[in-house]
């Protein structure tokens, strides 16, 4: 089962982990959990390695060309990866991979602490949006009138 996304769109990995975890939580389908677990372990390792290489220890900065149309650390990519890791912990436990569950929980905890620090730093400076975002929104709104 694939856990990849189009180039520069790093939300798919977390989305697949979330979907697998939610499916297993709802259905209790152990055979499915066992079948997808190798791809879950690879996806968690990919998230770990990607965060390790990133200077902020978040999901990598990208220009994904999606509806955000920005270059940078996309909040949604980080939120999906974070939620995906939570489900990966549950899948590791459900499939009897206790050591992986512990390692995945450590990754989740580290990601949470890092994400909260970065969000606090950014929102304390911007009130939640960048100054440029606010300027662009204001210009669009006033030019339509």
MDAnalysis code that builds the backbone (N, CA, C; Angstrom):
import MDAnalysis as mda
import numpy as np

u = mda.Universe.empty(435, n_residues=145, atom_resindex=np.repeat(np.arange(145), 3), trajectory=True)
u.add_TopologyAttr("name", ["N", "CA", "C"] * 145)
u.add_TopologyAttr("resid", np.arange(1, 146))
u.add_TopologyAttr("resname", ["UNK", "UNK", "UNK", "UNK", "UNK", "UNK", "UNK", "UNK", "UNK", "UNK", "UNK", "UNK", "UNK", "UNK", "UNK", "UNK", "UNK", "UNK", "UNK", "UNK", "UNK", "UNK", "UNK", "UNK", "UNK", "UNK", "UNK", "UNK", "UNK", "UNK", "UNK", "UNK", "UNK", "UNK", "UNK", "UNK", "UNK", "UNK", "UNK", "UNK", "UNK", "UNK", "UNK", "UNK", "UNK", "UNK", "UNK", "UNK", "UNK", "UNK", "UNK", "UNK", "UNK", "UNK", "UNK", "UNK", "UNK", "UNK", "UNK", "UNK", "UNK", "UNK", "UNK", "UNK", "UNK", "UNK", "UNK", "UNK", "UNK", "UNK", "UNK", "UNK", "UNK", "UNK", "UNK", "UNK", "UNK", "UNK", "UNK", "UNK", "UNK", "UNK", "UNK", "UNK", "UNK", "UNK", "UNK", "UNK", "UNK", "UNK", "UNK", "UNK", "UNK", "UNK", "UNK", "UNK", "UNK", "UNK", "UNK", "UNK", "UNK", "UNK", "UNK", "UNK", "UNK", "UNK", "UNK", "UNK", "UNK", "UNK", "UNK", "UNK", "UNK", "UNK", "UNK", "UNK", "UNK", "UNK", "UNK", "UNK", "UNK", "UNK", "UNK", "UNK", "UNK", "UNK", "UNK", "UNK", "UNK", "UNK", "UNK", "UNK", "UNK", "UNK", "UNK", "UNK", "UNK", "UNK", "UNK", "UNK", "UNK", "UNK", "UNK", "UNK", "UNK"])
u.atoms.positions = np.array([
    [0.843, -1.180, 0.000],
    [0.000, 0.000, 0.000],
    [0.889, 1.244, 0.000],
    [0.593, 2.147, -0.861],
    [1.435, 3.328, -1.053],
    [1.155, 4.391, 0.000],
    [2.202, 5.093, 0.377],
    [2.062, 6.225, 1.296],
    [2.814, 7.421, 0.735],
    [2.777, 7.610, -0.572],
    [3.507, 8.721, -1.170],
    [2.536, 9.772, -1.689],
    [3.075, 10.959, -1.929],
    [2.301, 12.094, -2.437],
    [3.008, 12.661, -3.654],
    [2.317, 13.514, -4.417],
    [3.019, 14.213, -5.499],
    [4.181, 15.028, -4.942],
    [5.177, 15.267, -5.762],
    [6.375, 15.999, -5.353],
    [6.000, 17.313, -4.662],
    [6.580, 17.518, -3.481],
    [6.387, 18.755, -2.744],
    [5.130, 18.809, -1.906],
    [4.297, 17.796, -1.989],
    [3.087, 17.776, -1.172],
    [3.274, 16.722, -0.088],
    [3.622, 17.201, 1.086],
    [4.005, 16.303, 2.166],
    [2.859, 15.964, 3.111],
    [1.622, 16.267, 2.726],
    [0.499, 15.943, 3.585],
    [0.018, 14.508, 3.413],
    [0.292, 13.900, 2.272],
    [-0.206, 12.561, 1.979],
    [0.288, 11.494, 2.928],
    [1.513, 11.594, 3.378],
    [2.058, 10.592, 4.295],
    [1.235, 10.568, 5.588],
    [0.999, 11.732, 6.159],
    [0.199, 11.804, 7.374],
    [-1.239, 11.393, 7.146],
    [-1.787, 11.757, 5.976],
    [-3.169, 11.394, 5.671],
    [-3.336, 9.883, 5.591],
    [-2.387, 9.207, 4.964],
    [-2.478, 7.746, 4.858],
    [-2.335, 7.106, 6.240],
    [-1.385, 7.579, 7.039],
    [-1.239, 7.032, 8.400],
    [-2.517, 7.233, 9.200],
    [-3.107, 8.417, 9.071],
    [-4.352, 8.701, 9.778],
    [-5.462, 7.761, 9.298],
    [-5.587, 7.615, 7.980],
    [-6.647, 6.767, 7.423],
    [-6.471, 5.308, 7.847],
    [-5.248, 4.795, 7.774],
    [-5.005, 3.415, 8.208],
    [-5.355, 3.255, 9.680],
    [-4.900, 4.192, 10.489],
    [-5.163, 4.101, 11.926],
    [-6.640, 4.180, 12.253],
    [-7.352, 5.094, 11.593],
    [-8.789, 5.227, 11.845],
    [-9.542, 3.986, 11.376],
    [-9.161, 3.444, 10.220],
    [-9.803, 2.222, 9.724],
    [-9.654, 1.095, 10.742],
    [-8.440, 0.925, 11.238],
    [-8.196, -0.162, 12.185],
    [-8.893, 0.084, 13.522],
    [-8.950, 1.332, 13.953],
    [-9.626, 1.645, 15.216],
    [-11.128, 1.365, 15.116],
    [-11.708, 1.656, 13.973],
    [-13.148, 1.474, 13.801],
    [-13.505, 0.011, 13.542],
    [-12.732, -0.648, 12.678],
    [-13.086, -2.013, 12.257],
    [-12.430, -3.096, 13.107],
    [-11.361, -2.744, 13.802],
    [-10.565, -3.735, 14.558],
    [-10.031, -4.833, 13.630],
    [-9.731, -4.463, 12.388],
    [-9.267, -5.405, 11.366],
    [-7.768, -5.638, 11.519],
    [-7.414, -6.644, 12.303],
    [-6.013, -6.950, 12.588],
    [-5.275, -7.410, 11.331],
    [-5.951, -8.147, 10.458],
    [-5.298, -8.589, 9.215],
    [-4.883, -7.382, 8.374],
    [-5.760, -6.390, 8.274],
    [-5.426, -5.176, 7.538],
    [-4.254, -4.469, 8.212],
    [-4.309, -4.337, 9.539],
    [-3.226, -3.672, 10.273],
    [-1.896, -4.365, 10.017],
    [-1.895, -5.688, 10.080],
    [-0.663, -6.442, 9.815],
    [-0.172, -6.230, 8.383],
    [-1.107, -6.174, 7.432],
    [-0.734, -6.018, 6.024],
    [-0.129, -4.643, 5.737],
    [-0.670, -3.593, 6.367],
    [-0.175, -2.245, 6.068],
    [0.972, -1.822, 6.983],
    [1.223, -2.584, 8.043],
    [2.222, -2.126, 9.010],
    [3.605, -1.865, 8.402],
    [4.115, -2.676, 7.489],
    [5.430, -2.347, 6.917],
    [5.458, -0.957, 6.263],
    [4.391, -0.574, 5.564],
    [4.370, 0.760, 4.966],
    [4.211, 1.839, 6.040],
    [3.531, 1.525, 7.118],
    [3.411, 2.468, 8.240],
    [4.791, 2.736, 8.829],
    [5.556, 1.669, 9.060],
    [6.898, 1.824, 9.629],
    [7.797, 2.652, 8.701],
    [7.707, 2.418, 7.387],
    [8.500, 3.199, 6.430],
    [8.068, 4.666, 6.435],
    [6.777, 4.917, 6.528],
    [6.280, 6.298, 6.539],
    [6.737, 7.040, 7.787],
    [6.708, 6.379, 8.926],
    [7.171, 7.010, 10.164],
    [8.663, 7.315, 10.056],
    [9.419, 6.389, 9.499],
    [10.851, 6.635, 9.323],
    [11.070, 7.809, 8.372],
    [10.265, 7.904, 7.309],
    [10.395, 9.022, 6.382],
    [10.126, 10.348, 7.093],
    [9.080, 10.396, 7.901],
    [8.782, 11.610, 8.660],
    [9.949, 11.954, 9.578],
    [10.466, 10.961, 10.273],
    [11.598, 11.174, 11.188],
    [12.797, 11.755, 10.435],
    [13.148, 11.139, 9.318],
    [14.309, 11.597, 8.548],
    [14.076, 12.995, 7.964],
    [12.869, 13.242, 7.464],
    [12.555, 14.556, 6.892],
    [12.648, 15.640, 7.959],
    [12.123, 15.377, 9.141],
    [12.184, 16.358, 10.229],
    [13.614, 16.568, 10.695],
    [14.390, 15.512, 10.688],
    [15.784, 15.589, 11.122],
    [16.604, 16.498, 10.201],
    [16.289, 16.459, 8.905],
    [17.018, 17.285, 7.931],
    [16.522, 18.731, 7.899],
    [15.313, 18.975, 8.361],
    [14.736, 20.320, 8.291],
    [15.304, 21.197, 9.408],
    [15.699, 22.440, 9.108],
    [16.287, 23.306, 10.140],
    [15.346, 23.595, 11.318],
    [14.038, 23.569, 11.089],
    [13.086, 23.791, 12.187],
    [12.595, 22.484, 12.804],
    [13.020, 21.360, 12.247],
    [12.590, 20.017, 12.683],
    [11.096, 19.831, 12.509],
    [10.586, 20.403, 11.402],
    [9.194, 20.233, 10.997],
    [9.176, 19.447, 9.697],
    [8.008, 19.291, 9.108],
    [7.951, 18.740, 7.764],
    [8.670, 19.734, 6.848],
    [9.296, 19.246, 5.790],
    [10.145, 20.124, 4.978],
    [9.407, 21.318, 4.375],
    [10.148, 22.386, 4.224],
    [9.663, 23.539, 3.492],
    [9.504, 23.130, 2.032],
    [8.475, 23.643, 1.386],
    [8.205, 23.244, 0.010],
    [7.459, 24.349, -0.724],
    [7.449, 24.230, -2.008],
    [6.541, 25.036, -2.842],
    [5.662, 24.024, -3.533],
    [4.517, 23.769, -2.952],
    [3.696, 22.665, -3.443],
    [2.751, 23.051, -4.569],
    [2.544, 24.339, -4.821],
    [1.682, 24.744, -5.915],
    [0.227, 24.381, -5.722],
    [-0.131, 23.964, -4.539],
    [-1.508, 23.607, -4.224],
    [-2.289, 24.887, -3.926],
    [-3.428, 24.761, -3.317],
    [-4.245, 25.944, -3.077],
    [-3.579, 26.949, -2.142],
    [-2.614, 26.519, -1.349],
    [-1.905, 27.463, -0.495],
    [-1.012, 28.389, -1.323],
    [-0.430, 27.846, -2.399],
    [0.445, 28.568, -3.317],
    [1.497, 29.408, -2.585],
    [2.140, 28.781, -1.635],
    [3.196, 29.446, -0.879],
    [4.448, 28.594, -0.927],
    [5.547, 29.201, -0.581],
    [6.782, 28.461, -0.363],
    [7.068, 28.552, 1.118],
    [7.248, 27.423, 1.745],
    [7.545, 27.434, 3.170],
    [7.070, 26.170, 3.854],
    [6.982, 26.245, 5.154],
    [6.499, 25.139, 5.974],
    [4.973, 25.233, 6.007],
    [4.313, 24.337, 5.315],
    [2.856, 24.371, 5.206],
    [2.257, 23.773, 6.483],
    [1.417, 24.543, 7.141],
    [0.831, 24.095, 8.409],
    [0.109, 22.764, 8.247],
    [-0.671, 22.624, 7.191],
    [-1.423, 21.390, 6.988],
    [-0.543, 20.160, 6.859],
    [0.614, 20.295, 6.232],
    [1.530, 19.157, 6.116],
    [1.979, 18.712, 7.503],
    [2.255, 19.679, 8.359],
    [2.688, 19.362, 9.717],
    [1.556, 18.768, 10.552],
    [0.350, 19.336, 10.418],
    [-0.776, 18.806, 11.195],
    [-1.128, 17.383, 10.767],
    [-1.099, 17.125, 9.452],
    [-1.381, 15.762, 8.996],
    [-0.303, 14.780, 9.466],
    [0.950, 15.176, 9.383],
    [2.024, 14.285, 9.846],
    [1.885, 14.016, 11.336],
    [1.561, 15.055, 12.080],
    [1.385, 14.922, 13.525],
    [0.239, 13.958, 13.843],
    [-0.918, 14.145, 13.202],
    [-2.043, 13.224, 13.414],
    [-1.707, 11.821, 12.925],
    [-0.977, 11.738, 11.822],
    [-0.574, 10.435, 11.310],
    [0.309, 9.681, 12.287],
    [1.236, 10.396, 12.921],
    [2.107, 9.743, 13.913],
    [1.300, 9.185, 15.080],
    [0.293, 9.919, 15.509],
    [-0.567, 9.442, 16.596],
    [-1.212, 8.112, 16.219],
    [-1.682, 8.012, 14.988],
    [-2.282, 6.765, 14.525],
    [-1.248, 5.672, 14.312],
    [-0.028, 6.044, 13.934],
    [1.049, 5.057, 13.785],
    [1.384, 4.415, 15.124],
    [1.353, 5.196, 16.186],
    [1.588, 4.639, 17.534],
    [0.545, 3.562, 17.824],
    [-0.721, 3.878, 17.560],
    [-1.795, 2.914, 17.810],
    [-1.637, 1.661, 16.952],
    [-1.234, 1.847, 15.682],
    [-1.032, 0.688, 14.806],
    [0.133, -0.178, 15.269],
    [1.201, 0.451, 15.719],
    [2.348, -0.323, 16.222],
    [1.933, -1.153, 17.435],
    [1.150, -0.555, 18.312],
    [0.663, -1.301, 19.488],
    [-0.258, -2.437, 19.067],
    [-1.175, -2.152, 18.142],
    [-2.154, -3.151, 17.717],
    [-1.520, -4.338, 17.013],
    [-0.369, -4.117, 16.393],
    [0.303, -5.191, 15.649],
    [1.431, -5.841, 16.445],
    [1.569, -5.452, 17.709],
    [2.568, -6.084, 18.574],
    [3.981, -5.587, 18.385],
    [4.159, -4.404, 17.850],
    [5.488, -3.823, 17.653],
    [5.754, -2.808, 18.770],
    [5.987, -3.335, 19.974],
    [6.117, -2.487, 21.168],
    [7.284, -1.507, 21.064],
    [8.422, -1.958, 20.563],
    [9.584, -1.066, 20.441],
    [9.286, 0.063, 19.448],
    [8.625, -0.270, 18.339],
    [8.236, 0.758, 17.383],
    [7.237, 1.723, 18.008],
    [6.302, 1.207, 18.772],
    [5.310, 2.068, 19.427],
    [6.001, 3.076, 20.338],
    [7.005, 2.612, 21.084],
    [7.755, 3.525, 21.958],
    [8.514, 4.574, 21.150],
    [9.176, 4.147, 20.087],
    [9.930, 5.080, 19.243],
    [8.984, 6.069, 18.552],
    [7.857, 5.562, 18.071],
    [6.876, 6.428, 17.408],
    [6.284, 7.435, 18.393],
    [6.070, 7.003, 19.624],
    [5.555, 7.913, 20.649],
    [6.577, 9.006, 20.945],
    [7.846, 8.628, 20.978],
    [8.905, 9.635, 21.179],
    [8.912, 10.640, 20.027],
    [8.782, 10.148, 18.788],
    [8.729, 11.040, 17.623],
    [7.519, 11.967, 17.719],
    [6.380, 11.405, 18.091],
    [5.150, 12.195, 18.247],
    [5.341, 13.282, 19.307],
    [5.884, 12.908, 20.465],
    [6.090, 13.863, 21.558],
    [7.064, 14.969, 21.153],
    [8.147, 14.592, 20.464],
    [9.120, 15.578, 20.011],
    [8.500, 16.504, 18.970],
    [7.738, 15.937, 18.053],
    [7.072, 16.735, 17.023],
    [6.096, 17.717, 17.682],
    [5.333, 17.237, 18.648],
    [4.375, 18.109, 19.344],
    [5.095, 19.284, 19.996],
    [6.148, 19.011, 20.737],
    [6.888, 20.079, 21.417],
    [7.465, 21.070, 20.408],
    [8.047, 20.547, 19.340],
    [8.642, 21.407, 18.308],
    [7.576, 22.245, 17.621],
    [6.497, 21.620, 17.221],
    [5.423, 22.323, 16.523],
    [4.829, 23.423, 17.394],
    [4.606, 23.133, 18.662],
    [4.036, 24.139, 19.562],
    [5.000, 25.311, 19.759],
    [6.292, 25.039, 19.855],
    [7.282, 26.117, 19.998],
    [7.296, 27.020, 18.768],
    [7.289, 26.405, 17.590],
    [7.326, 27.185, 16.355],
    [6.032, 27.985, 16.196],
    [4.901, 27.364, 16.441],
    [3.623, 28.078, 16.327],
    [3.538, 29.238, 17.310],
    [3.996, 29.023, 18.526],
    [3.985, 30.097, 19.528],
    [4.869, 31.257, 19.079],
    [6.046, 30.931, 18.566],
    [6.973, 31.973, 18.112],
    [6.363, 32.778, 16.951],
    [5.763, 32.094, 15.996],
    [5.195, 32.771, 14.830],
    [3.957, 33.575, 15.215],
    [3.044, 32.970, 15.950],
    [1.810, 33.689, 16.270],
    [2.038, 34.833, 17.240],
    [3.077, 34.751, 18.072],
    [3.359, 35.872, 18.963],
    [3.839, 37.087, 18.176],
    [4.427, 36.834, 17.010],
    [4.905, 37.930, 16.170],
    [3.821, 38.443, 15.230],
    [2.896, 37.578, 14.840],
    [1.969, 37.941, 13.764],
    [0.507, 37.936, 14.178],
    [0.201, 37.459, 15.345],
    [-1.201, 37.336, 15.720],
    [-1.906, 36.217, 14.968],
    [-1.156, 35.337, 14.359],
    [-1.732, 34.185, 13.675],
    [-1.531, 34.182, 12.180],
    [-1.397, 35.336, 11.562],
    [-1.152, 35.439, 10.131],
    [0.088, 36.280, 9.920],
    [0.762, 36.050, 8.801],
    [1.905, 36.898, 8.497],
    [1.404, 38.282, 8.107],
    [2.226, 39.247, 8.284],
    [1.877, 40.613, 7.913],
    [1.560, 40.678, 6.426],
    [2.356, 40.009, 5.609],
    [2.125, 40.020, 4.162],
    [0.783, 39.385, 3.811],
    [0.407, 38.294, 4.482],
    [-0.902, 37.682, 4.236],
    [-2.015, 38.681, 4.495],
    [-1.901, 39.409, 5.588],
    [-2.924, 40.397, 5.931],
    [-2.994, 41.507, 4.889],
    [-1.834, 41.964, 4.428],
    [-1.815, 43.002, 3.383],
    [-2.498, 42.514, 2.107],
    [-2.160, 41.296, 1.700],
    [-2.736, 40.756, 0.473],
    [-4.241, 40.577, 0.605],
    [-4.696, 40.073, 1.730],
    [-6.137, 39.910, 1.938],
    [-6.849, 41.250, 1.911],
    [-6.276, 42.243, 2.542],
    [-6.873, 43.567, 2.583],
    [-6.941, 44.160, 1.175],
    [-5.859, 44.008, 0.402],
    [-5.848, 44.542, -0.963],
    [-6.905, 43.862, -1.830],
    [-7.010, 42.549, -1.727],
    [-8.006, 41.822, -2.520],
    [-9.419, 42.272, -2.166],
    [-9.680, 42.431, -0.893],
    [-11.011, 42.804, -0.446],
    [-11.374, 44.206, -0.943],
    [-10.458, 45.153, -0.845],
    [-10.764, 46.520, -1.231],
    [-10.777, 46.705, -2.741],
    [-10.037, 45.910, -3.472],
    [-10.030, 46.042, -4.932],
    [-11.287, 45.478, -5.571],
    [-12.005, 44.636, -4.857],
    [-13.248, 44.055, -5.399],
    [-14.426, 45.012, -5.305],
    [-14.325, 46.006, -4.480],
    [-15.461, 46.925, -4.269],
    [-15.615, 47.900, -5.371],
])
